Amino acid sequence: MKLFSLVFTLLLILLAKPLFAQNYDTAKISAEHYSDTIKRTGKLDFKRTLSLSFKSGGYLSLLDVDEGERFHKGQLLASLDITELKEEKKSRYAQLTQAKREVERTSRLMGKKMASERDMDVATAQVKTMQSAYQVSEYNLEKAQIYAPFPGVVLARNTELGEFQSPGSEVIKVAKLEWVVKVALTGQEVSQVRLQQKVSVTLSHIGTVDGIVSKIPAIATNGSSLFTIEVSLPEIQQNFAMVAGQLATIVIAIESDKFVYRMPIAALVSVDEQGKAVVVVQSGKNSAFEQRSFEVFQLDNDYIYLKSSRDDQALNIVTQGWQNYSDNGQ
């Protein structure tokens, strides 16, 4: 009786094996242009910031803006007490006038043969020297006032009225009202992005707007292997409530002239010693399935992209359940 039960059990296993072996899914995969999307979260930031300072030293007499305030192009933002600079300009002008008179006097003396050409050269050189000194004093007076080079907003104010300003010390820091989203990409991702490429940008308080890739770095960010690109937002108006540091989601559509087989990640059997992907493929029409290796072009969470060419034939592959199919196709 026990022998009969054992034979019966073995017979059931042998009959059931082909049924289990056939528990897999197949699909016909054709070569196609590689396409994908990159979706990342970045931060809103100003495209340009600028530190404004005085060329000359002096006491601050005017500071017409504070942190967070907006200004228009050409607006007077800050000024030094220019009393001393005005007097210096007057003095240089007087010296220049005197030098020109000396040239005229030397010219008259040369007519009477009471001065030499050397005297005239000295007088002419003095005029040029005084002209340069006068132009410098005029330039210093001009740079004692800070005018807005563009419409923008004040990011930082580093001084107060009455304080002495050293030449070159930052008085205020400003930003132009042009916005970008800064997003970090991997080396593989950044190699597929191009300048002036249109992308989709989603901001929580505005919605989805068009953006343009305006900057692609040549090297990775310090201390990482990521590349921070910039996406400009030409559609954003100045009156929108924008704050630097806000999160924004960008979606970049990737297209390539390369051909690939796009297969579900579940179709991947293994990776061989050469780094090629191993999948189960039908070798020919009405033929048995077998394992074949392909070079990997790209990989994401859902698909594996295998290198191909335009003229490659479609493949019939096991997309799921290849574990249930034996190597000899039985």
C-alpha positions in Angstrom: 0.0 0.0 0.0 2.9 2.4 0.9 4.6 1.6 -2.4 1.4 2.4 -4.3 1.1 5.8 -2.5 4.8 6.7 -3.3 4.4 5.8 -7.0 1.1 7.8 -7.2 2.8 10.9 -5.6 5.8 10.7 -8.1 3.4 10.4 -11.0 1.5 13.6 -9.8 4.8 15.5 -9.6 5.9 14.5 -13.1 2.5 15.5 -14.5 2.5 18.8 -12.7 6.0 19.9 -13.6 5.2 21.0 -17.1 2.4 23.1 -15.8 4.6 24.8 -13.3 7.3 25.2 -15.9 4.9 27.1 -18.2 4.0 29.7 -15.5 5.6 32.7 -17.1 4.7 35.7 -19.3 6.2 36.7 -22.6 6.1 39.9 -24.6 7.4 41.1 -28.0 9.9 43.9 -27.6 10.9 46.1 -30.6 13.8 48.4 -30.9 12.8 52.1 -30.2 14.4 55.5 -29.6 15.5 55.9 -26.0 13.3 58.2 -24.1 12.8 58.9 -20.4 12.0 61.6 -17.9 14.0 63.0 -15.0 12.0 64.2 -12.1 13.8 66.0 -9.3 13.1 68.5 -6.5 15.2 71.6 -6.4 15.2 75.0 -4.7 14.2 78.4 -6.0 17.0 81.0 -6.0 18.1 84.3 -7.6 19.9 84.0 -10.8 22.4 86.8 -9.9 23.4 88.5 -6.7 25.7 91.6 -6.4 27.6 93.2 -3.5 27.6 97.0 -3.7 30.3 99.1 -2.2 31.9 102.6 -2.4 35.2 103.2 -4.2 36.2 105.9 -1.8 36.1 106.1 2.0 33.7 108.4 3.9 30.8 108.7 6.2 27.4 107.3 5.1 24.9 110.0 4.7 22.1 108.2 2.8 20.8 104.6 2.8 17.4 104.6 1.2 16.6 100.8 1.3 16.4 98.0 3.9 16.5 94.3 3.8 13.7 92.7 1.7 12.7 96.0 0.0 12.5 96.2 -3.8 13.9 99.0 -5.9 13.8 100.0 -9.5 16.7 100.5 -12.0 18.5 103.8 -11.6 17.2 104.4 -8.0 19.7 106.1 -5.6 20.3 103.5 -2.9 23.2 104.9 -0.8 25.5 107.9 -0.7 28.5 109.1 1.2 29.0 112.6 2.6 30.5 114.1 -0.6 31.6 117.5 0.8 35.3 116.6 0.9 35.1 115.0 -2.6 33.4 118.1 -4.0 36.2 120.3 -2.7 38.8 118.0 -4.1 37.2 118.2 -7.5 37.2 122.0 -7.3 40.9 122.0 -6.3 41.8 119.7 -9.3 39.8 121.9 -11.6 41.6 125.0 -10.4 45.0 123.3 -10.9 44.0 122.2 -14.4 43.0 125.8 -15.3 46.3 127.1 -14.0 48.2 124.4 -16.1 46.4 125.5 -19.2 47.2 129.1 -18.6 50.8 128.2 -18.2 50.8 126.6 -21.6 49.4 129.8 -23.1 52.1 131.9 -21.3 54.9 129.6 -22.4 53.6 129.8 -26.0 53.8 133.6 -25.9 57.3 133.5 -24.4 58.4 131.1 -27.2 57.1 133.7 -29.7 59.5 136.2 -28.1 62.2 133.6 -27.9 62.2 133.8 -24.1 61.2 130.1 -23.6 62.3 126.8 -25.1 60.6 123.8 -26.5 61.5 122.0 -23.4 59.6 124.6 -21.3 56.6 124.0 -23.6 56.9 120.2 -23.1 56.9 120.6 -19.4 53.8 122.8 -19.4 51.9 120.5 -21.8 52.8 117.4 -19.6 51.5 119.3 -16.5 48.1 119.9 -18.3 47.8 116.2 -19.0 48.7 115.3 -15.4 46.1 117.7 -14.1 43.4 116.5 -16.5 44.0 112.9 -15.2 43.8 114.1 -11.6 40.6 116.0 -12.3 39.0 113.0 -14.0 39.9 110.8 -11.0 38.3 113.2 -8.6 35.2 113.4 -10.8 35.1 109.5 -10.9 35.5 109.3 -7.1 32.6 111.7 -6.6 30.4 109.7 -8.9 31.3 106.4 -7.1 30.4 108.0 -3.8 26.8 107.3 -4.7 25.3 103.9 -5.4 22.6 103.6 -8.0 20.6 100.5 -8.7 22.0 98.8 -11.8 18.8 96.8 -12.3 15.4 96.3 -10.7 15.9 94.0 -7.7 15.6 93.4 -4.0 17.9 94.0 -1.0 19.2 90.8 0.5 21.5 92.2 3.2 22.2 95.7 4.8 25.6 95.8 6.5 25.9 99.4 7.8 24.0 102.3 9.3 23.9 106.1 8.7 26.9 108.0 10.0 29.2 105.0 9.9 32.6 105.4 8.2 32.8 103.3 5.0 36.1 101.8 3.9 36.7 101.5 0.2 35.4 98.2 -1.2 33.5 97.2 2.0 30.1 95.7 1.2 27.3 98.2 2.0 24.4 96.2 0.7 23.9 92.9 -1.1 21.2 92.9 -3.8 19.7 90.4 -6.2 18.2 90.9 -9.6 14.5 89.8 -9.9 15.3 86.9 -12.2 14.6 83.4 -10.8 16.1 80.0 -11.3 15.6 76.6 -9.9 18.8 74.8 -8.9 18.6 71.0 -9.2 21.3 68.4 -8.5 21.7 65.6 -11.1 23.9 62.6 -11.4 26.7 62.4 -14.0 24.6 60.0 -16.1 21.5 62.4 -16.0 23.4 65.6 -16.7 25.0 64.0 -19.8 21.5 63.8 -21.3 20.5 67.4 -20.6 21.3 70.2 -23.0 21.3 74.0 -22.7 18.1 75.8 -23.7 16.1 72.6 -23.2 12.5 73.2 -22.1 11.4 71.6 -18.9 8.3 71.6 -16.7 8.5 73.3 -13.3 5.9 73.0 -10.6 5.8 75.6 -7.7 3.3 75.1 -4.9 1.9 78.7 -4.8 1.8 79.2 -8.6 1.4 75.8 -10.3 3.2 74.4 -13.4 5.2 76.8 -15.6 7.7 76.4 -18.4 11.4 76.6 -17.6 14.6 76.5 -19.7 17.9 74.9 -18.8 20.2 77.9 -18.5 23.3 76.5 -16.9 25.1 73.1 -17.0 28.3 72.9 -14.9 31.4 71.4 -16.2 32.4 69.9 -12.9 30.6 68.3 -10.0 29.7 70.2 -6.8 32.5 70.1 -4.2 32.4 67.0 -2.0 29.9 65.2 -4.1 29.4 63.5 -7.5 26.3 65.6 -8.3 26.0 68.4 -10.9 23.8 71.4 -10.0 22.1 72.7 -13.1 20.0 75.9 -13.3 16.6 76.2 -14.8 15.5 79.8 -15.6 11.8 80.8 -15.3 11.1 83.4 -18.0 7.4 83.3 -17.4 7.5 84.3 -13.8 6.5 87.9 -13.2 8.1 90.3 -10.7 4.8 90.7 -8.8 4.6 87.0 -8.0 5.2 86.1 -4.3 8.6 84.4 -4.7 10.9 83.5 -1.8 14.4 82.0 -2.3 14.7 78.5 -0.9 11.1 77.4 -1.9 11.0 73.9 -3.2 10.2 73.3 -6.9 9.7 70.1 -8.8 11.2 69.9 -12.3 10.4 67.3 -15.0 12.9 66.9 -17.9 11.9 64.9 -20.9 14.9 63.0 -22.3 15.1 62.0 -25.9 18.0 60.3 -27.8 18.9 59.1 -31.2 20.0 55.8 -29.7 17.9 52.7 -30.2 17.2 50.4 -27.3 15.1 47.4 -26.2 12.9 48.7 -23.3 12.2 45.7 -21.0 10.5 45.4 -17.6 13.0 45.1 -14.8 11.4 41.8 -13.9 12.8 40.3 -17.2 16.4 40.7 -16.0 17.7 37.2 -15.1 21.2 38.3 -14.0 24.3 40.3 -15.0 27.3 38.4 -16.4 31.0 38.9 -15.7 31.2 41.5 -18.6 28.4 43.6 -17.0 25.9 42.5 -19.7 22.2 41.9 -18.9 21.0 38.3 -19.2 17.4 37.7 -20.3 15.4 34.7 -21.6 14.7 35.2 -25.3 13.1 33.0 -28.0 15.9 32.4 -30.5 13.6 32.2 -33.6 10.0 31.7 -34.7 8.5 28.7 -33.0 11.9 28.0 -31.4 12.8 27.3 -27.8 13.7 30.0 -25.4 17.3 30.5 -24.3 19.4 32.9 -22.2 21.1 35.7 -24.1 23.3 38.6 -23.0 22.9 42.3 -24.1 24.8 45.5 -23.3 23.0 47.8 -20.9 22.3 51.3 -22.0 20.4 52.6 -19.0 18.5 51.3 -16.0 15.8 52.8 -13.8 13.3 51.6 -11.2 10.9 50.2 -13.8 12.8 49.3 -16.9 16.2 48.1 -18.2 17.2 49.6 -21.5 19.4 47.3 -23.7 21.5 48.6 -26.6 20.2 47.9 -30.1 20.1 49.4 -33.5 17.5 50.6 -35.9 17.4 47.4 -38.0 17.4 44.9 -35.1 14.5 42.4 -35.1 11.9 42.4 -32.4 12.5 40.0 -29.5 10.1 37.7 -27.8 11.3 37.6 -24.2 10.1 36.2 -20.9 9.0 39.3 -19.0 8.0 37.7 -15.8 8.4 34.2 -14.3 11.6 33.3 -16.0 12.4 31.3 -12.8 9.8 28.8 -13.8 11.4 28.2 -17.2 14.4 25.8 -17.3 17.6 26.6 -19.3 16.8 24.0 -22.0 13.3 25.4 -22.5 11.6 22.3 -21.2 
